[in-house]
Amino acid sequence: MLYTLYQAQSDLLAPLRAWADLTNAALNGICGGNVMFRSAAAAAELVSRAGLIHERPEFNIASVKVAGEDVPVTEEAALATPFGTLLHFKKAGGDAGPRVLLVAPMAGHFATLLRHTVTTLLPDHDVYVTDWANARDVPRSAGRFGLDEYIDHTIAFLEHLGPGAHVIGVCQPCAALLAAVSVMAEHENRAQPASMTLMAGPIDTRVNPTAVNDLATGHSLEWFERTLITTVPLRYPGANRRVYPGFMQLSAFMSMNISRHMRAHRELFHHIVQGDEAKAEATRAFYNEYFAVLDLPAEFYLETVERVFQQHHLPRGLFKYRGAAIDPRAIKKTALLTVEGEKDDICSVGQTVAAHDLCTSLKPFRRRHHMQPGVGHYGVFSGSRWSREIYPVVRSVIAANS
């Protein structure tokens, strides 16, 4: 019912947004330097943008600079299942560099949220990304997708890359990634990665709890299932699949910083009126990505809430995969780098570095932690501080273990 109501509201407002889009285009064609027309065009644009996108945006990475030269890049599906694709950003030419699997979050946004992460990694590395599918487009016949299936996919993707590859987890997947590498180490899998970088991920959410953590522990699992889980409407391929809708996750994220988002749109209005196209386009680009949402399979969402955020299975030694307990102490060959942001209000300082307390079999030379001053959650993997200050640390760990 919840999803059906949301879809009905979206359908009802679609003609208004379309009219606003046409009005914006028409006014831009005649406004010139007229402030009144510019203001009307800006207002129309904001109305036309007041909606969510449920299809994955394009990465639009056509080339990267390598040693000062533009090198063409093509996207290839190296492996695919109904729930996700191992997407390869293939560079033309010779040695592509160390193979790196970038494990994207399945937390309400598409993998394209890591576009800047990918473009920063590409000049020096052969980059693959977990391109998760929108659950509303996955038929029920494809079966369930919970934490076990997520770990299955991560292991399969690493096996496809083969021995000597490296893996980077960004935010939400860090706990499942650590579990996957633990399983691979316990079974002496030849494809266990040479290094594992965990960036701003919830390994132990008992440390410095954030508003996200308080929400998870402040309600029962039954409340989450009753209040937030719904079924996909009949019009989509995943009809009747139980999901946690992306629009709900986005609403939760925005409510944490609603004043900042309102300020950003007021500034967008003024940038458009003043003709500051560069600043306006930067804001548009961010919200084009931010408002592109995907639905999560209900079982994955509920298991993550319960096992990662409520019961803290990983740091308490209770985490199981396919019914068997996993033990991060089995990791002996995979170097570990953890990265945190000083101002992260989603995954606070201390929650990711906790991985070192679990991987106790690793020698000191295979461990490293980096705490980045002055950045929030998204600054850990995107933006100038990521590319100038954090990435060199990630690159050096990969190079040292290649």
ZICOR-V542971 format. One record per residue. RES is the residue in three letters. SS is DSSP state (A for helix, B for strand, O for the rest). PSI is psi in whole degrees, 0 to 359 (none if undefined). BURIAL is I if it has 24 or more other ideal C-beta (glycine too) atoms within 12 Angstrom, else O. Layout:
res=RES ss=SS psi=PSI burial=BURIAL
res=RES ss=SS psi=PSI burial=BURIAL
//
This chain:
res=MET ss=O psi=317 burial=O
res=LEU ss=A psi=313 burial=I
res=TYR ss=A psi=321 burial=I
res=THR ss=A psi=319 burial=O
res=LEU ss=A psi=317 burial=O
res=TYR ss=A psi=315 burial=I
res=GLN ss=A psi=322 burial=I
res=ALA ss=A psi=317 burial=O
res=GLN ss=A psi=317 burial=O
res=SER ss=A psi=317 burial=I
res=ASP ss=A psi=322 burial=O
res=LEU ss=A psi=323 burial=O
res=LEU ss=A psi=349 burial=O
res=ALA ss=A psi=315 burial=O
res=PRO ss=A psi=324 burial=O
res=LEU ss=A psi=317 burial=O
res=ARG ss=A psi=322 burial=I
res=ALA ss=A psi=318 burial=O
res=TRP ss=A psi=317 burial=O
res=ALA ss=A psi=322 burial=I
res=ASP ss=A psi=317 burial=O
res=LEU ss=A psi=319 burial=O
res=THR ss=A psi=317 burial=I
res=ASN ss=A psi=314 burial=I
res=ALA ss=A psi=318 burial=O
res=ALA ss=A psi=315 burial=O
res=LEU ss=A psi=324 burial=I
res=ASN ss=A psi=332 burial=I
res=GLY ss=A psi=341 burial=O
res=ILE ss=A psi=351 burial=O
res=CYS ss=O psi=326 burial=I
res=GLY ss=O psi=235 burial=O
res=GLY ss=O psi=10 burial=O
res=ASN ss=O psi=116 burial=O
res=VAL ss=A psi=323 burial=O
res=MET ss=A psi=314 burial=O
res=PHE ss=A psi=320 burial=O
res=ARG ss=A psi=318 burial=I
res=SER ss=A psi=318 burial=O
res=ALA ss=A psi=320 burial=I
res=ALA ss=A psi=319 burial=I
res=ALA ss=A psi=317 burial=I
res=ALA ss=A psi=318 burial=I
res=ALA ss=A psi=321 burial=I
res=GLU ss=A psi=318 burial=I
res=LEU ss=A psi=322 burial=I
res=VAL ss=A psi=317 burial=I
res=SER ss=A psi=335 burial=I
res=ARG ss=O psi=358 burial=I
res=ALA ss=O psi=62 burial=O
res=GLY ss=O psi=164 burial=I
res=LEU ss=O psi=158 burial=I
res=ILE ss=B psi=136 burial=I
res=HIS ss=O psi=11 burial=I
res=GLU ss=O psi=146 burial=O
res=ARG ss=O psi=127 burial=I
res=PRO ss=O psi=167 burial=I
res=GLU ss=O psi=150 burial=O
res=PHE ss=O psi=324 burial=I
res=ASN ss=O psi=46 burial=O
res=ILE ss=O psi=94 burial=I
res=ALA ss=O psi=334 burial=O
res=SER ss=B psi=162 burial=O
res=VAL ss=B psi=156 burial=I
res=LYS ss=B psi=124 burial=O
res=VAL ss=B psi=118 burial=O
res=ALA ss=O psi=40 burial=O
res=GLY ss=O psi=358 burial=O
res=GLU ss=B psi=142 burial=O
res=ASP ss=B psi=121 burial=O
res=VAL ss=B psi=124 burial=I
res=PRO ss=B psi=145 burial=O
res=VAL ss=B psi=134 burial=I
res=THR ss=B psi=149 burial=O
res=GLU ss=B psi=130 burial=I
res=GLU ss=B psi=137 burial=O
res=ALA ss=B psi=105 burial=O
res=ALA ss=B psi=332 burial=I
res=LEU ss=B psi=144 burial=I
res=ALA ss=B psi=143 burial=O
res=THR ss=B psi=173 burial=I
res=PRO ss=O psi=335 burial=I
res=PHE ss=O psi=348 burial=I
res=GLY ss=B psi=158 burial=I
res=THR ss=B psi=137 burial=I
res=LEU ss=B psi=103 burial=I
res=LEU ss=B psi=124 burial=I
res=HIS ss=B psi=124 burial=I
res=PHE ss=B psi=94 burial=I
res=LYS ss=B psi=121 burial=I
res=LYS ss=B psi=144 burial=I
res=ALA ss=O psi=152 burial=O
res=GLY ss=O psi=207 burial=O
res=GLY ss=O psi=232 burial=O
res=ASP ss=O psi=120 burial=O
res=ALA ss=O psi=348 burial=I
res=GLY ss=O psi=179 burial=I
res=PRO ss=B psi=141 burial=I
res=ARG ss=B psi=131 burial=I
res=VAL ss=B psi=128 burial=I
res=LEU ss=B psi=120 burial=I
res=LEU ss=B psi=112 burial=I
res=VAL ss=B psi=109 burial=I
res=ALA ss=O psi=153 burial=I
res=PRO ss=O psi=149 burial=I
res=MET ss=O psi=79 burial=I
res=ALA ss=O psi=30 burial=I
res=GLY ss=O psi=347 burial=I
res=HIS ss=B psi=160 burial=I
res=PHE ss=O psi=166 burial=I
res=ALA ss=A psi=341 burial=I
res=THR ss=A psi=348 burial=I
res=LEU ss=A psi=338 burial=I
res=LEU ss=A psi=22 burial=I
res=ARG ss=A psi=313 burial=I
res=HIS ss=A psi=329 burial=I
res=THR ss=A psi=315 burial=I
res=VAL ss=A psi=312 burial=I
res=THR ss=A psi=331 burial=I
res=THR ss=A psi=321 burial=I
res=LEU ss=A psi=327 burial=I
res=LEU ss=A psi=317 burial=I
res=PRO ss=O psi=329 burial=I
res=ASP ss=O psi=352 burial=I
res=HIS ss=B psi=161 burial=I
res=ASP ss=B psi=102 burial=I
res=VAL ss=B psi=133 burial=I
res=TYR ss=B psi=147 burial=I
res=VAL ss=B psi=141 burial=I
res=THR ss=B psi=106 burial=I
res=ASP ss=B psi=89 burial=I
res=TRP ss=B psi=144 burial=I
res=ALA ss=O psi=155 burial=I
res=ASN ss=O psi=120 burial=I
res=ALA ss=A psi=335 burial=I
res=ARG ss=A psi=347 burial=I
res=ASP ss=A psi=7 burial=I
res=VAL ss=O psi=116 burial=I
res=PRO ss=O psi=149 burial=O
res=ARG ss=A psi=333 burial=I
res=SER ss=A psi=343 burial=O
res=ALA ss=A psi=348 burial=O
res=GLY ss=O psi=192 burial=O
res=ARG ss=O psi=163 burial=I
res=PHE ss=O psi=98 burial=I
res=GLY ss=O psi=198 burial=I
res=LEU ss=A psi=321 burial=I
res=ASP ss=A psi=316 burial=I
res=GLU ss=A psi=325 burial=I
res=TYR ss=A psi=315 burial=I
res=ILE ss=A psi=320 burial=I
res=ASP ss=A psi=312 burial=I
res=HIS ss=A psi=316 burial=I
res=THR ss=A psi=316 burial=I
res=ILE ss=A psi=316 burial=I
res=ALA ss=A psi=320 burial=I
res=PHE ss=A psi=318 burial=I
res=LEU ss=A psi=322 burial=I
res=GLU ss=A psi=326 burial=I
res=HIS ss=A psi=320 burial=I
res=LEU ss=A psi=328 burial=I
res=GLY ss=O psi=177 burial=O
res=PRO ss=O psi=146 burial=O
res=GLY ss=O psi=359 burial=I
res=ALA ss=O psi=170 burial=I
res=HIS ss=B psi=156 burial=I
res=VAL ss=B psi=140 burial=I
res=ILE ss=B psi=124 burial=I
res=GLY ss=B psi=133 burial=I
res=VAL ss=B psi=114 burial=I
res=CYS ss=A psi=238 burial=I
res=GLN ss=A psi=322 burial=I
res=PRO ss=A psi=359 burial=I
res=CYS ss=A psi=319 burial=I
res=ALA ss=A psi=314 burial=I
res=ALA ss=A psi=324 burial=I
res=LEU ss=A psi=316 burial=I
res=LEU ss=A psi=321 burial=I
res=ALA ss=A psi=317 burial=I
res=ALA ss=A psi=315 burial=I
res=VAL ss=A psi=326 burial=I
res=SER ss=A psi=315 burial=I
res=VAL ss=A psi=316 burial=I
res=MET ss=A psi=321 burial=I
res=ALA ss=A psi=317 burial=I
res=GLU ss=A psi=325 burial=I
res=HIS ss=O psi=9 burial=O
res=GLU ss=O psi=44 burial=O
res=ASN ss=O psi=128 burial=I
res=ARG ss=O psi=338 burial=O
res=ALA ss=O psi=8 burial=I
res=GLN ss=O psi=136 burial=I
res=PRO ss=O psi=154 burial=I
res=ALA ss=O psi=328 burial=I
res=SER ss=B psi=154 burial=I
res=MET ss=B psi=122 burial=I
res=THR ss=B psi=124 burial=I
res=LEU ss=B psi=118 burial=I
res=MET ss=B psi=115 burial=I
res=ALA ss=O psi=49 burial=I
res=GLY ss=O psi=152 burial=I
res=PRO ss=O psi=79 burial=I
res=ILE ss=O psi=315 burial=I
res=ASP ss=O psi=97 burial=I
res=THR ss=O psi=5 burial=I
res=ARG ss=O psi=343 burial=I
res=VAL ss=O psi=126 burial=O
res=ASN ss=O psi=63 burial=I
res=PRO ss=O psi=141 burial=I
res=THR ss=O psi=180 burial=I
res=ALA ss=A psi=326 burial=O
res=VAL ss=A psi=315 burial=I
res=ASN ss=A psi=320 burial=I
res=ASP ss=A psi=322 burial=O
res=LEU ss=A psi=316 burial=I
res=ALA ss=A psi=321 burial=I
res=THR ss=A psi=348 burial=O
res=GLY ss=O psi=355 burial=O
res=HIS ss=O psi=155 burial=O
res=SER ss=O psi=162 burial=O
res=LEU ss=A psi=326 burial=I
res=GLU ss=A psi=323 burial=O
res=TRP ss=A psi=315 burial=O
res=PHE ss=A psi=317 burial=I
res=GLU ss=A psi=319 burial=O
res=ARG ss=A psi=323 burial=O
res=THR ss=A psi=325 burial=O
res=LEU ss=A psi=344 burial=I
res=ILE ss=B psi=135 burial=I
res=THR ss=B psi=182 burial=I
res=THR ss=B psi=151 burial=I
res=VAL ss=O psi=134 burial=I
res=PRO ss=O psi=160 burial=I
res=LEU ss=O psi=338 burial=O
res=ARG ss=O psi=347 burial=O
res=TYR ss=O psi=157 burial=I
res=PRO ss=O psi=329 burial=O
res=GLY ss=O psi=27 burial=I
res=ALA ss=O psi=131 burial=O
res=ASN ss=O psi=2 burial=O
res=ARG ss=O psi=138 burial=I
res=ARG ss=B psi=129 burial=I
res=VAL ss=B psi=160 burial=I
res=TYR ss=B psi=109 burial=I
res=PRO ss=O psi=143 burial=I
res=GLY ss=A psi=327 burial=I
res=PHE ss=A psi=333 burial=I
res=MET ss=A psi=318 burial=I
res=GLN ss=A psi=317 burial=I
res=LEU ss=A psi=318 burial=I
res=SER ss=A psi=320 burial=O
res=ALA ss=A psi=316 burial=I
res=PHE ss=A psi=317 burial=I
res=MET ss=A psi=325 burial=O
res=SER ss=A psi=336 burial=O
res=MET ss=A psi=331 burial=O
res=ASN ss=O psi=47 burial=O
res=ILE ss=A psi=325 burial=O
res=SER ss=A psi=324 burial=O
res=ARG ss=A psi=320 burial=O
res=HIS ss=A psi=322 burial=O
res=MET ss=A psi=318 burial=O
res=ARG ss=A psi=319 burial=O
res=ALA ss=A psi=322 burial=I
res=HIS ss=A psi=329 burial=I
res=ARG ss=A psi=319 burial=O
res=GLU ss=A psi=324 burial=I
res=LEU ss=A psi=316 burial=I
res=PHE ss=A psi=311 burial=I
res=HIS ss=A psi=323 burial=O
res=HIS ss=A psi=319 burial=I
res=ILE ss=A psi=315 burial=I
res=VAL ss=A psi=320 burial=I
res=GLN ss=A psi=354 burial=O
res=GLY ss=O psi=18 burial=O
res=ASP ss=O psi=81 burial=O
res=GLU ss=A psi=326 burial=O
res=ALA ss=A psi=314 burial=O
res=LYS ss=A psi=322 burial=O
res=ALA ss=A psi=318 burial=I
res=GLU ss=A psi=326 burial=O
res=ALA ss=A psi=318 burial=O
res=THR ss=A psi=318 burial=I
res=ARG ss=A psi=313 burial=I
res=ALA ss=A psi=317 burial=O
res=PHE ss=A psi=312 burial=I
res=TYR ss=A psi=336 burial=I
res=ASN ss=A psi=319 burial=I
res=GLU ss=A psi=317 burial=I
res=TYR ss=A psi=327 burial=I
res=PHE ss=O psi=6 burial=I
res=ALA ss=B psi=112 burial=I
res=VAL ss=B psi=150 burial=I
res=LEU ss=O psi=155 burial=I
res=ASP ss=O psi=146 burial=I
res=LEU ss=B psi=140 burial=I
res=PRO ss=B psi=138 burial=I
res=ALA ss=A psi=318 burial=I
res=GLU ss=A psi=323 burial=I
res=PHE ss=A psi=314 burial=I
res=TYR ss=A psi=311 burial=I
res=LEU ss=A psi=321 burial=I
res=GLU ss=A psi=324 burial=I
res=THR ss=A psi=314 burial=I
res=VAL ss=A psi=311 burial=I
res=GLU ss=A psi=308 burial=I
res=ARG ss=A psi=331 burial=I
res=VAL ss=A psi=316 burial=I
res=PHE ss=A psi=331 burial=I
res=GLN ss=A psi=312 burial=I
res=GLN ss=O psi=354 burial=I
res=HIS ss=O psi=50 burial=I
res=HIS ss=O psi=320 burial=I
res=LEU ss=O psi=305 burial=I
res=PRO ss=O psi=340 burial=I
res=ARG ss=O psi=2 burial=O
res=GLY ss=O psi=25 burial=O
res=LEU ss=O psi=359 burial=O
res=PHE ss=O psi=131 burial=I
res=LYS ss=B psi=148 burial=O
res=TYR ss=B psi=122 burial=I
res=ARG ss=O psi=38 burial=O
res=GLY ss=O psi=352 burial=O
res=ALA ss=B psi=139 burial=O
res=ALA ss=B psi=142 burial=O
res=ILE ss=O psi=154 burial=I
res=ASP ss=O psi=106 burial=I
res=PRO ss=A psi=344 burial=I
res=ARG ss=A psi=346 burial=O
res=ALA ss=A psi=341 burial=I
res=ILE ss=O psi=115 burial=I
res=LYS ss=O psi=338 burial=O
res=LYS ss=O psi=346 burial=I
res=THR ss=O psi=114 burial=I
res=ALA ss=B psi=147 burial=I
res=LEU ss=B psi=125 burial=I
res=LEU ss=B psi=130 burial=I
res=THR ss=B psi=143 burial=I
res=VAL ss=B psi=132 burial=I
res=GLU ss=B psi=157 burial=I
res=GLY ss=B psi=134 burial=I
res=GLU ss=O psi=323 burial=I
res=LYS ss=O psi=21 burial=O
res=ASP ss=O psi=117 burial=I
res=ASP ss=O psi=7 burial=I
res=ILE ss=O psi=312 burial=I
res=CYS ss=O psi=98 burial=I
res=SER ss=O psi=167 burial=I
res=VAL ss=O psi=130 burial=I
res=GLY ss=O psi=335 burial=I
res=GLN ss=O psi=328 burial=I
res=THR ss=O psi=319 burial=I
res=VAL ss=O psi=343 burial=I
res=ALA ss=O psi=341 burial=I
res=ALA ss=A psi=329 burial=I
res=HIS ss=A psi=330 burial=I
res=ASP ss=A psi=342 burial=I
res=LEU ss=A psi=326 burial=I
res=CYS ss=O psi=63 burial=I
res=THR ss=O psi=350 burial=O
res=SER ss=O psi=351 burial=O
res=LEU ss=O psi=135 burial=I
res=LYS ss=O psi=154 burial=O
res=PRO ss=A psi=325 burial=O
res=PHE ss=A psi=350 burial=O
res=ARG ss=A psi=11 burial=O
res=ARG ss=B psi=146 burial=I
res=ARG ss=B psi=145 burial=I
res=HIS ss=B psi=141 burial=I
res=HIS ss=B psi=121 burial=I
res=MET ss=B psi=118 burial=I
res=GLN ss=B psi=115 burial=I
res=PRO ss=O psi=146 burial=O
res=GLY ss=O psi=6 burial=O
res=VAL ss=O psi=150 burial=I
res=GLY ss=O psi=199 burial=I
res=HIS ss=O psi=306 burial=I
res=TYR ss=A psi=335 burial=I
res=GLY ss=A psi=344 burial=I
res=VAL ss=A psi=327 burial=I
res=PHE ss=O psi=6 burial=I
res=SER ss=O psi=149 burial=I
res=GLY ss=O psi=180 burial=I
res=SER ss=A psi=324 burial=O
res=ARG ss=A psi=324 burial=I
res=TRP ss=A psi=308 burial=I
res=SER ss=A psi=327 burial=I
res=ARG ss=A psi=325 burial=O
res=GLU ss=A psi=324 burial=I
res=ILE ss=A psi=315 burial=I
res=TYR ss=A psi=318 burial=I
res=PRO ss=A psi=327 burial=O
res=VAL ss=A psi=315 burial=I
res=VAL ss=A psi=314 burial=I
res=ARG ss=A psi=319 burial=I
res=SER ss=A psi=323 burial=O
res=VAL ss=A psi=317 burial=I
res=ILE ss=A psi=314 burial=I
res=ALA ss=A psi=320 burial=O
res=ALA ss=A psi=340 burial=O
res=ASN ss=O psi=19 burial=I
res=SER ss=O psi=none burial=O
//
